[in-house]
Every structure is written in structure tokens, then in C-alpha cells.
Amino acid sequence: MAAPIRKKPAMPEHSRLRYFPISFFATTMGLSGLAIAVLRAEKILGLPACAGQILTWFSAGMFLLLAIVYASKLLRFREEVAKELSYLMKLSFFPALSIASMLMYSKTGIPFFQGVSWLLLAILAAIIAVLAVRTLQAVMRGEICVEE
């Protein structure tokens, strides 16, 4: 008697990945800022650049981890990413991705971060321009209420 064929279980509806916010990229901006401050303080005080370098590479690792997690969210839950893009408060965090990437490049010098920065800036600028025009059109049609 043959064993029954088991189907691979679908991604559960209650997956935490579904609700992973784009705003987490702001943490890498903060870590990068802290690394820059520590590096400058070490230089001014004449200390070895150990802590600043550790913070720099830690923030780069966090950026890569967050990028992998968010990319998997994009692949599995596109509708959730689309919801984030359509929600004005969450939309304001999408530039954090490219800003964090620029900070990573400025501190690590790894060309990957530079390429990611320029690509993301171009894509995000186009998306934000389209969404801004759509929002303005909705306001003009009276679909979005604006207090006077």
C-alpha cells in the first residue's frame, strides 16, 4: 500500500512575515548614525576604532537581514506590501530603505550598497511620484476629505 502524498502546507494566514513593517529599516538608520558618532568620538578622543567598526558592521548585517526578510515578504505577501504602499503613514517609511542603504555604503564602502541605493532611489521616487499624483487626484475628486 502506497503512502499518501502530502502536500506542502501553504503559508499560514497568521504568519508574522505578513505583518513585518517597512519601518524596521529605520533601525538601521539609527544604528548607522550611532556608528558614525562613535567613530567620530573615537577619532577625537584618540581611541582605537574598535567599537565604531563593530557597530558599522553590525548595522550592515542588520540591513542585510531586514532586506532578506522584507524581500521574502514581497514574494509571499504582495498584497500586504501593496497595502503598505497605499497607506500614507506607512508610505513615508519606504525611503528609509534607500537612506539606510546609502548610510551603509558611506560607512562600509561596499559597492553593493551603492548600487542598491541608486536602484531603490529611482524606483521609490517613481512610486512616490505616482502615489502623490493619485492622492492629489483623489483629493480633487473629493474622495479624500481635507479640512479647510
Secondary structure, 3 states (H helix, E strand, C coil): CCCCCCCCCCCCCCCHHHHCCHHHHHHHHHHHHHHHHHHHHHHHHCCCCHHHHHHHHHHHHHHHHHHHHHHHHHHHCHHHHHHHHHCHHHHCCHHHHHHHHHHHHHHHCCHHHHHHHHHHHHHHHHHHHHHHHHHHHHHHHCCCCCCC
